[in-house]
């Protein structure tokens, strides 16, 4: 065996919390182990235990046996372990150290003292395997989150470890990039390596034939065994299972929350809100965010061209597209993180350049894809108070709004959360905290970049229901097409430097051409919508089943 855990338990000394309790795991050559479970259940701590960050970099109490390469982890240095186990973190920015892609890929081999010729050979080999040769020579600061993740993965493979640990590999990747990464991981395993993959999107990992599944909840093993047993027993409201499994286990799905379905109306696919998307036919005031012939980009280089798009003040809009297609670029223009190269961007009918920083801060709550870009204070309480204090709001209001925001983001049950450092929260919790920071500013519109990455299905359901009900409008970027179909009433697709689709979810789901051309994931839910438009053959309507997991914020509009 390459990796063995026997009754492994971990308690963090800084918080006193026991995060793992009595976990067993054995992974050898040819094994691909899938680890799933609720956010905060101990999955990331498990990976830290396997790569030596626990106990070497975190103050922890570890009991039980933890063996890597046949030796106890505690007896090996992190450098020694790095030659056996490579890790792809959930947030690639935390492991990228090189200023260029080439420098990043050379960093590990250089620290091993390998000859320059060998380093160059390895870089060329992994760049071809992972499909990032076109990124060689690029500055890492210019890459999208998905591109950084592929570079970080290449940086793992260039070290030629015996096992690879991957935390949420699909969270920030489009269809093509996700397939490329997972195919290379599967190839690595087939060639005699081993892999441990932490992922909430169980459906998408199943196609790569995991040999075993470990389900962690509350730090304990809720299931350990083969895939078939997992699909038959996994909590349907906590794990994103294939749609066919949901059909077979429909009786176990929770009912939609009261008030979300309009009385007298059966469940139907969502349609556009009354009046349809905001348009410029004399109703400019309906548009919260209005692009007029806008070209957007960086350093004079356009990423998006000729954008004519009006997003309403009462809409829930999902933005889909490949990595690097310009999804984040599109919405950054709303808060002047970039200026249009050509054309104009209007906010509530006036050019964004005429809006003050204060006006933009109270109109839009912008949440970055990477929580680290927003968290810099010593405590959670200080983080929540920072923005409102700069707006001159009274301390009593700040305390009240901060508590409301934490409650909305499901963080209020964390012990002494206001006094804790944000860095002691899990990655998924940090992501929800950044949304709480935005809510504490009391904006009218939230702009969210990959808001549910790192969240389990149960948390996603509650989180999105809270978010969508907290403000007038929400515009969110996501690679989770099922989330877009069930939580948005309008989907915008970006591809090839342009907006290529703008339609209600049900209409878009039936346009097979756009899904193929824009490289979107055609999940089992998408296929089910096409195959069972009216719930044919006695199968419950796909939207009905899906909404019992992720309900639409205002119920299901009548057809």
C-alpha positions as CSV (number, residue, x, y, z in Angstrom):
1,X,0.0,0.0,0.0
2,X,1.1,3.6,-0.7
3,X,-1.3,5.1,1.8
4,X,-2.7,3.5,5.0
5,X,-4.9,5.1,7.7
6,X,-5.8,3.0,10.7
7,X,-8.2,4.6,13.2
8,X,-6.7,8.0,12.4
9,X,-8.0,11.0,14.4
10,X,-7.1,14.7,14.2
11,X,-7.8,17.5,16.7
12,X,-6.7,21.1,15.9
13,X,-5.0,22.7,19.0
14,X,-5.9,26.2,17.9
15,X,-9.6,25.6,18.0
16,X,-9.9,22.4,20.1
17,X,-12.0,20.8,17.4
18,X,-11.7,17.2,16.6
19,X,-12.0,17.1,12.8
20,X,-11.3,13.4,12.1
21,X,-12.2,10.5,14.3
22,X,-11.2,6.9,13.8
23,X,-10.9,6.9,10.0
24,X,-9.6,3.9,8.0
25,X,-8.3,4.1,4.4
26,X,-6.0,2.0,2.3
27,X,-4.9,3.1,-1.2
28,X,-2.4,1.2,-3.3
29,X,-1.2,1.2,-6.9
30,X,-4.1,1.2,-9.4
31,X,-6.5,2.6,-6.8
32,X,-8.6,5.7,-7.4
33,X,-10.4,6.6,-4.1
34,X,-13.3,9.0,-4.1
35,X,-13.8,11.0,-0.8
36,X,-17.1,12.8,-0.5
37,X,-19.3,14.2,2.2
38,X,-20.7,17.5,3.7
39,X,-18.6,20.7,3.8
40,X,-16.5,20.9,7.0
41,X,-16.7,17.1,7.4
42,X,-12.9,16.6,7.5
43,X,-12.1,15.9,3.8
44,X,-9.4,18.6,3.5
45,X,-7.9,17.6,6.8
46,X,-7.7,14.1,5.5
47,X,-5.6,15.3,2.6
48,X,-3.4,17.3,4.9
49,X,-2.8,14.2,7.0
50,X,-1.7,12.3,3.9
51,X,0.7,14.9,2.6
52,X,2.2,15.7,5.9
53,X,0.9,19.2,6.4
54,X,-0.7,17.6,9.5
55,X,1.1,17.4,11.8
56,X,4.2,19.3,10.3
57,X,2.5,22.6,9.4
58,X,-0.6,22.6,11.7
59,X,-0.7,22.4,15.5
60,X,-2.6,19.2,15.9
61,X,-3.0,16.1,18.0
62,X,-2.9,13.0,15.8
63,X,-3.7,9.5,17.0
64,X,-4.0,6.2,15.2
65,X,-1.6,5.1,12.4
66,X,-0.9,7.2,9.3
67,X,1.5,5.5,6.9
68,X,2.7,6.9,3.5
69,X,5.1,4.8,1.5
70,X,5.1,2.3,4.4
71,X,6.5,4.7,6.9
72,X,4.7,6.9,9.5
73,X,4.1,10.4,8.2
74,X,5.4,11.9,11.5
75,X,8.8,10.4,10.8
76,X,9.1,11.9,7.3
77,X,9.6,15.6,6.4
78,X,7.3,17.4,4.1
79,X,10.1,17.4,1.5
80,X,10.4,13.6,1.7
81,X,6.7,13.1,1.5
82,X,6.5,15.4,-1.6
83,X,8.4,12.7,-3.6
84,X,5.8,10.1,-2.7
85,X,2.5,12.2,-2.6
86,X,1.7,15.2,-4.7
87,X,-1.3,17.5,-3.8
88,X,-3.5,19.6,-5.9
89,X,-5.2,22.1,-3.6
90,X,-8.8,23.3,-3.8
91,X,-7.5,26.9,-4.3
92,X,-4.6,26.7,-6.8
93,X,-3.4,30.2,-5.9
94,X,-2.2,28.8,-2.5
95,X,0.4,26.5,-4.2
96,X,1.4,28.6,-7.2
97,X,4.8,30.2,-6.4
98,X,6.3,30.9,-9.9
99,X,5.7,34.2,-11.6
100,X,5.5,32.4,-15.0
101,X,4.1,29.0,-15.9
102,X,7.6,27.7,-16.8
103,X,9.0,28.9,-13.5
104,X,6.2,27.2,-11.6
105,X,6.7,23.9,-13.3
106,X,10.5,24.1,-12.7
107,X,10.2,24.9,-9.0
108,X,9.7,21.4,-7.6
109,X,12.4,19.7,-9.8
110,X,14.8,22.5,-9.1
111,X,14.4,21.9,-5.4
112,X,15.2,18.2,-6.0
113,X,18.4,19.3,-7.7
114,X,17.6,17.8,-11.0
115,X,19.7,18.7,-14.1
116,X,18.4,21.5,-16.3
117,X,18.0,19.2,-19.3
118,X,15.9,16.8,-17.2
119,X,13.7,19.7,-15.9
120,X,13.1,21.0,-19.4
121,X,12.2,17.5,-20.6
122,X,9.7,17.0,-17.8
123,X,8.1,20.4,-18.3
124,X,7.5,19.6,-22.0
125,X,6.1,16.2,-21.2
126,X,3.6,17.3,-18.6
127,X,2.6,20.4,-20.6
128,X,1.6,18.1,-23.4
129,X,-0.2,15.6,-21.1
130,X,-2.2,18.3,-19.3
131,X,-2.8,20.4,-22.4
132,X,-1.2,23.6,-21.2
133,X,1.7,24.0,-23.8
134,X,-0.1,27.2,-25.0
135,X,0.3,28.6,-21.5
136,X,4.1,28.2,-21.4
137,X,5.8,31.6,-21.1
138,X,2.6,33.2,-19.7
139,X,2.6,35.1,-16.4
140,X,0.7,33.1,-13.7
141,X,-1.0,36.4,-12.6
142,X,-2.7,36.6,-15.9
143,X,-4.3,33.2,-15.8
144,X,-7.9,32.3,-15.0
145,X,-8.7,30.2,-11.9
146,X,-9.2,27.2,-14.1
147,X,-6.0,27.7,-16.0
148,X,-4.1,28.0,-12.7
149,X,-5.6,24.7,-11.6
150,X,-4.3,22.9,-14.6
151,X,-0.9,24.5,-14.1
152,X,-0.9,23.4,-10.5
153,X,-1.8,19.9,-11.6
154,X,1.1,19.9,-14.1
155,X,3.3,21.0,-11.2
156,X,2.3,18.0,-9.2
157,X,2.9,15.5,-12.1
158,X,6.3,17.0,-12.9
159,X,7.5,15.7,-9.5
160,X,6.5,12.1,-10.5
161,X,4.9,11.1,-7.2
162,X,3.6,7.7,-6.4
163,X,0.2,9.0,-5.4
164,X,-1.8,12.2,-6.2
165,X,-4.2,13.9,-3.8
166,X,-6.8,16.2,-5.5
167,X,-9.1,18.5,-3.6
168,X,-12.3,19.5,-5.6
169,X,-10.8,19.1,-9.1
170,X,-13.9,20.1,-11.0
171,X,-15.0,23.1,-8.9
172,X,-13.3,25.7,-11.1
173,X,-12.9,23.8,-14.4
174,X,-15.0,23.8,-17.6
175,X,-16.0,20.6,-19.3
176,X,-12.9,20.2,-21.5
177,X,-10.4,21.2,-18.8
178,X,-12.1,18.9,-16.2
179,X,-12.1,16.0,-18.5
180,X,-8.5,16.6,-19.4
181,X,-7.4,16.7,-15.8
182,X,-9.4,13.6,-14.8
183,X,-8.3,11.6,-17.8
184,X,-4.7,12.3,-17.0
185,X,-5.4,11.4,-13.4
186,X,-7.0,8.1,-14.5
187,X,-4.0,7.5,-16.8
188,X,-1.7,8.1,-13.9
189,X,-3.5,5.5,-11.9
190,X,-3.7,3.0,-14.8
191,X,0.1,3.3,-15.1
192,X,0.6,2.2,-11.5
193,X,0.0,5.3,-9.5
194,X,-2.7,5.9,-6.9
195,X,-5.1,8.8,-6.4
196,X,-7.4,10.2,-3.7
197,X,-10.0,12.6,-5.0
198,X,-12.2,14.8,-2.8
199,X,-15.2,15.9,-4.8
200,X,-18.9,16.8,-4.2
201,X,-19.8,16.2,-7.9
202,X,-20.0,12.5,-7.5
203,X,-21.8,12.0,-10.9
204,X,-18.9,13.4,-12.9
205,X,-16.2,11.4,-11.1
206,X,-18.0,8.1,-11.6
207,X,-17.2,8.0,-15.3
208,X,-13.5,7.6,-14.3
209,X,-14.2,4.4,-12.4
210,X,-13.2,5.0,-8.8
211,X,-12.3,1.8,-7.1
212,X,-13.6,2.8,-3.7
213,X,-15.6,5.5,-2.0
214,X,-15.1,7.0,1.5
215,X,-18.0,9.2,2.8
216,X,-17.0,11.5,5.7
217,X,-19.6,13.3,7.8
218,X,-18.7,15.0,11.1
219,X,-15.2,13.6,10.8
220,X,-16.3,10.0,10.8
221,X,-16.6,7.4,8.1
222,X,-20.3,7.1,7.1
223,X,-19.5,4.7,4.3
224,X,-16.5,2.9,3.0
225,X,-16.8,0.5,0.1
226,X,-17.5,0.2,-3.6
227,X,-19.4,2.6,-5.8
228,X,-22.6,0.5,-6.1
229,X,-23.1,0.4,-2.3
230,X,-22.4,4.1,-2.1
231,X,-25.0,5.0,-4.7
232,X,-27.6,2.9,-2.9
233,X,-26.9,4.4,0.6
234,X,-25.5,7.9,0.1
235,X,-27.8,10.7,1.5
236,X,-29.6,12.0,-1.5
237,X,-29.9,15.6,-0.3
238,X,-26.2,15.8,0.6
239,X,-24.4,14.4,-2.4
240,X,-24.8,15.3,-6.1
241,X,-25.8,11.9,-7.4
242,X,-26.6,10.9,-11.1
243,X,-30.2,11.8,-12.1
244,X,-31.0,8.2,-12.7
245,X,-30.1,7.4,-9.1
246,X,-32.4,10.3,-7.9
247,X,-35.2,8.8,-10.0
248,X,-34.7,5.4,-8.4
249,X,-34.6,7.0,-4.9
250,X,-37.2,9.7,-5.5
251,X,-39.1,8.7,-2.4
252,X,-36.2,9.7,-0.2
253,X,-35.9,13.3,-1.6
254,X,-37.1,16.1,0.7
255,X,-40.2,18.0,-0.2
256,X,-39.7,21.5,-1.6
257,X,-39.9,24.1,1.2
258,X,-43.3,25.5,1.8
259,X,-44.1,28.6,-0.2
260,X,-41.7,27.9,-3.0
261,X,-44.3,26.4,-5.4
262,X,-47.2,28.6,-6.3
263,X,-50.6,27.1,-5.3
264,X,-52.5,25.6,-8.1
265,X,-49.5,25.1,-10.4
266,X,-47.7,21.9,-11.1
267,X,-43.9,21.8,-11.3
268,X,-42.8,23.1,-14.7
269,X,-39.4,24.2,-16.1
270,X,-38.6,27.8,-15.2
271,X,-39.4,30.5,-17.7
272,X,-38.2,34.1,-17.9
273,X,-39.8,36.5,-15.5
274,X,-42.8,38.5,-16.6
275,X,-41.6,40.9,-19.3
276,X,-38.6,38.8,-20.1
277,X,-35.0,39.9,-19.9
278,X,-34.3,43.6,-19.5
279,X,-34.3,45.2,-23.0
280,X,-33.6,48.7,-24.4
281,X,-37.0,49.5,-25.9
282,X,-37.7,52.6,-23.9
283,X,-37.4,50.7,-20.6
284,X,-33.8,51.4,-19.8
285,X,-34.6,51.9,-16.1
286,X,-35.4,48.2,-15.8
287,X,-31.8,47.3,-16.4
288,X,-29.5,47.2,-13.3
289,X,-26.4,46.5,-15.5
290,X,-26.4,47.5,-19.1
291,X,-23.6,46.8,-21.6
292,X,-23.8,48.9,-24.8
293,X,-21.4,47.8,-27.6
294,X,-18.8,47.1,-24.9
295,X,-15.4,45.5,-25.5
296,X,-13.8,44.4,-22.2
297,X,-10.3,43.2,-21.4
298,X,-6.9,43.9,-19.8
299,X,-3.9,45.9,-20.9
300,X,-5.5,46.8,-24.2
301,X,-6.2,43.2,-25.1
302,X,-9.9,42.5,-25.5
303,X,-11.4,39.3,-23.9
304,X,-15.0,40.1,-24.9
305,X,-16.1,42.1,-27.9
306,X,-19.3,43.8,-28.9
307,X,-21.3,43.0,-25.7
308,X,-24.9,44.2,-25.8
309,X,-26.5,42.9,-22.7
310,X,-29.0,44.2,-20.2
311,X,-29.4,42.5,-16.8
312,X,-32.5,43.4,-14.9
313,X,-32.8,44.7,-11.4
314,X,-35.0,41.8,-10.4
315,X,-33.4,38.9,-12.2
316,X,-31.4,35.8,-11.2
317,X,-28.9,35.4,-14.0
318,X,-26.3,32.6,-14.3
319,X,-23.3,33.1,-16.5
320,X,-21.8,29.9,-18.1
321,X,-18.7,29.4,-20.3
322,X,-15.3,27.8,-20.6
323,X,-12.3,28.7,-18.5
324,X,-10.9,32.0,-19.8
325,X,-14.0,32.8,-21.9
326,X,-14.5,36.1,-20.1
327,X,-17.2,35.3,-17.5
328,X,-15.4,37.1,-14.7
329,X,-14.3,39.8,-17.1
330,X,-17.9,40.5,-18.0
331,X,-19.1,41.1,-14.4
332,X,-15.9,42.8,-13.1
333,X,-16.9,45.8,-15.3
334,X,-19.9,46.3,-13.1
335,X,-17.7,47.5,-10.2
336,X,-15.0,49.1,-12.3
337,X,-12.4,46.4,-11.7
338,X,-11.7,47.1,-15.3
339,X,-12.7,49.8,-17.7
340,X,-14.3,49.1,-21.2
341,X,-11.9,49.3,-24.0
342,X,-14.8,50.4,-26.3
343,X,-18.5,51.1,-25.7
344,X,-20.0,51.8,-22.3
345,X,-21.4,50.1,-19.2
346,X,-24.4,51.6,-17.4
347,X,-25.6,51.0,-13.9
348,X,-29.2,51.9,-13.2
349,X,-29.4,54.0,-16.3
350,X,-26.2,56.1,-15.9
351,X,-22.6,55.3,-17.1
352,X,-20.7,53.4,-14.4
353,X,-17.9,56.0,-14.7
354,X,-20.4,58.5,-13.2
355,X,-21.1,56.3,-10.2
356,X,-19.1,56.9,-7.0
357,X,-17.3,54.1,-5.2
358,X,-19.9,54.4,-2.4
359,X,-22.8,54.1,-4.9
360,X,-21.3,51.0,-6.5
361,X,-20.5,49.4,-3.1
362,X,-24.2,49.7,-2.0
363,X,-25.5,48.7,-5.5
364,X,-23.3,45.6,-6.0
365,X,-21.9,43.2,-3.5
366,X,-19.1,41.6,-5.5
367,X,-17.7,38.2,-4.3
368,X,-14.5,37.0,-5.8
369,X,-13.9,33.4,-6.8
370,X,-10.9,33.2,-4.5
371,X,-11.8,34.0,-0.8
372,X,-8.2,35.0,-0.1
373,X,-8.7,38.2,-2.2
374,X,-11.3,39.4,0.3
375,X,-10.1,38.2,3.7
376,X,-7.4,40.2,5.5
377,X,-8.6,41.1,9.0
378,X,-7.7,39.3,12.2
379,X,-11.1,38.1,13.1
380,X,-14.4,37.3,11.4
381,X,-16.1,40.1,13.3
382,X,-13.5,42.6,12.0
383,X,-14.0,41.3,8.4
384,X,-17.8,41.8,8.6
385,X,-17.5,45.3,10.2
386,X,-14.8,46.6,7.8
387,X,-17.1,47.6,4.9
388,X,-20.0,49.0,6.9
389,X,-17.6,51.1,9.1
390,X,-16.1,52.7,6.0
391,X,-19.7,53.7,5.0
392,X,-20.1,55.3,8.4
393,X,-22.8,53.0,9.7
394,X,-23.4,52.9,13.5
395,X,-21.8,50.1,15.5
396,X,-25.2,48.8,16.7
397,X,-26.4,48.4,13.1
398,X,-23.0,46.8,12.1
399,X,-23.4,44.1,14.9
400,X,-27.0,43.4,13.9
401,X,-26.3,43.1,10.2
402,X,-23.2,41.0,10.8
403,X,-25.2,38.5,12.8
404,X,-27.9,38.4,10.1
405,X,-25.3,37.8,7.4
406,X,-23.6,35.0,9.3
407,X,-27.0,33.4,9.9
408,X,-27.9,33.7,6.2
409,X,-24.6,32.0,5.2
410,X,-25.0,29.2,7.7
411,X,-22.0,30.2,9.8
412,X,-23.7,31.3,13.0
413,X,-23.5,27.8,14.5
414,X,-19.6,27.9,14.5
415,X,-18.3,28.3,18.0
416,X,-17.1,31.8,18.8
417,X,-17.1,32.5,15.1
418,X,-16.9,36.3,15.5
419,X,-13.6,36.0,17.4
420,X,-12.0,33.4,15.2
421,X,-9.5,34.1,12.4
422,X,-11.1,33.6,9.0
423,X,-8.1,31.3,8.2
424,X,-9.4,28.7,10.7
425,X,-12.5,28.2,8.6
426,X,-12.7,25.5,5.9
427,X,-12.4,26.7,2.3
428,X,-16.1,26.3,1.8
429,X,-16.8,28.3,4.9
430,X,-14.4,31.0,3.8
431,X,-16.3,31.2,0.6
432,X,-19.6,31.7,2.4
433,X,-18.0,34.2,4.7
434,X,-17.1,36.4,1.7
435,X,-20.7,36.3,0.6
436,X,-21.6,37.4,4.2
437,X,-19.2,40.3,3.9
438,X,-21.1,41.4,0.8
439,X,-24.5,41.0,2.4
440,X,-23.3,43.1,5.4
441,X,-23.0,46.0,3.0
442,X,-26.7,45.6,2.2
443,X,-26.4,45.8,-1.6
444,X,-29.3,45.6,-4.0
445,X,-27.5,43.1,-6.3
446,X,-25.0,40.3,-5.5
447,X,-22.4,39.3,-8.1
448,X,-20.9,35.9,-7.2
449,X,-18.0,34.2,-8.9
450,X,-18.3,30.4,-8.5
451,X,-20.3,30.8,-5.2
452,X,-20.9,27.1,-4.5
453,X,-17.5,25.6,-5.3
454,X,-16.4,23.6,-2.2
455,X,-20.0,23.3,-0.9
456,X,-21.8,20.0,-0.6
457,X,-25.3,19.7,-2.1
458,X,-27.2,20.2,1.2
459,X,-25.2,23.4,1.9
460,X,-25.6,24.6,-1.7
461,X,-29.4,24.2,-1.4
462,X,-29.7,26.2,1.8
463,X,-27.0,28.7,0.8
464,X,-28.5,29.5,-2.6
465,X,-32.0,29.7,-1.2
466,X,-30.8,32.3,1.4
467,X,-28.7,34.2,-1.2
468,X,-31.5,34.4,-3.8
469,X,-34.0,35.6,-1.3
470,X,-31.7,38.2,0.4
471,X,-31.4,40.8,-2.4
472,X,-33.2,42.2,-5.4
473,X,-31.1,40.4,-8.0
474,X,-28.2,38.0,-8.2
475,X,-25.8,37.5,-11.1
476,X,-23.6,34.4,-10.6
477,X,-20.8,32.7,-12.6
478,X,-20.7,28.9,-12.3
479,X,-19.5,25.7,-13.9
480,X,-22.3,23.9,-12.2
481,X,-24.9,23.7,-15.0
482,X,-27.5,22.0,-12.8
483,X,-27.3,24.9,-10.3
484,X,-27.8,27.3,-13.2
485,X,-30.8,25.4,-14.5
486,X,-32.5,25.2,-11.1
487,X,-31.6,28.5,-9.5
488,X,-31.6,31.0,-12.3
489,X,-34.4,32.4,-14.4
490,X,-32.0,33.4,-17.2
491,X,-28.8,31.9,-18.4
492,X,-26.1,33.9,-20.4
493,X,-23.4,31.8,-22.2
494,X,-20.0,33.4,-23.1
495,X,-17.8,31.8,-25.7
496,X,-15.2,32.9,-28.3
497,X,-15.1,36.4,-27.0
498,X,-18.8,37.0,-27.3
499,X,-22.2,36.4,-25.6
500,X,-23.5,33.5,-27.7
501,X,-26.7,32.6,-25.8
502,X,-29.2,34.4,-23.5
503,X,-32.3,32.4,-22.7
504,X,-34.5,30.9,-19.9
505,X,-33.1,27.6,-18.5
506,X,-35.7,25.3,-20.1
507,X,-35.2,26.8,-23.5
508,X,-31.4,26.6,-23.2
509,X,-31.5,23.0,-22.0
510,X,-33.1,21.9,-25.2
511,X,-30.5,23.7,-27.4
512,X,-28.0,20.8,-27.8
513,X,-26.0,22.8,-30.3
514,X,-25.1,25.6,-27.9
515,X,-24.1,23.1,-25.2
516,X,-21.7,21.4,-27.6
517,X,-20.3,24.6,-29.2
518,X,-19.7,26.3,-25.8
519,X,-18.2,23.3,-24.1
520,X,-20.8,23.0,-21.4
521,X,-21.4,20.0,-19.2
522,X,-24.3,18.0,-20.4
523,X,-25.2,16.4,-17.1
524,X,-27.7,13.7,-16.5
525,X,-30.2,16.4,-15.5
526,X,-29.7,18.2,-18.9
527,X,-30.2,14.9,-20.7
528,X,-33.3,14.1,-18.7
529,X,-34.9,17.4,-19.5
530,X,-34.5,16.7,-23.2
531,X,-35.7,13.2,-22.9
532,X,-38.6,13.7,-20.6
533,X,-40.0,17.1,-21.3
534,X,-43.4,16.3,-19.9
535,X,-42.4,13.6,-17.4
536,X,-43.1,10.9,-20.0
537,X,-43.2,7.2,-19.1
538,X,-44.2,7.9,-15.5
539,X,-40.8,9.4,-14.6
540,X,-41.1,12.5,-12.4
541,X,-40.3,15.7,-14.3
542,X,-36.6,16.4,-14.0
543,X,-37.1,19.9,-12.8
544,X,-39.5,18.6,-10.1
545,X,-36.9,16.2,-8.7
546,X,-34.0,18.7,-9.0
547,X,-36.0,21.5,-7.3
548,X,-36.6,19.3,-4.3
549,X,-32.9,19.6,-3.9
550,X,-32.2,23.1,-5.2
551,X,-35.6,24.9,-5.2
552,X,-36.1,28.0,-7.4
553,X,-36.2,31.1,-5.1
554,X,-39.7,32.3,-6.0
555,X,-41.3,29.0,-6.7
556,X,-41.9,27.6,-10.2
557,X,-43.5,30.0,-12.5
558,X,-46.6,28.9,-14.4
559,X,-46.0,27.9,-18.0
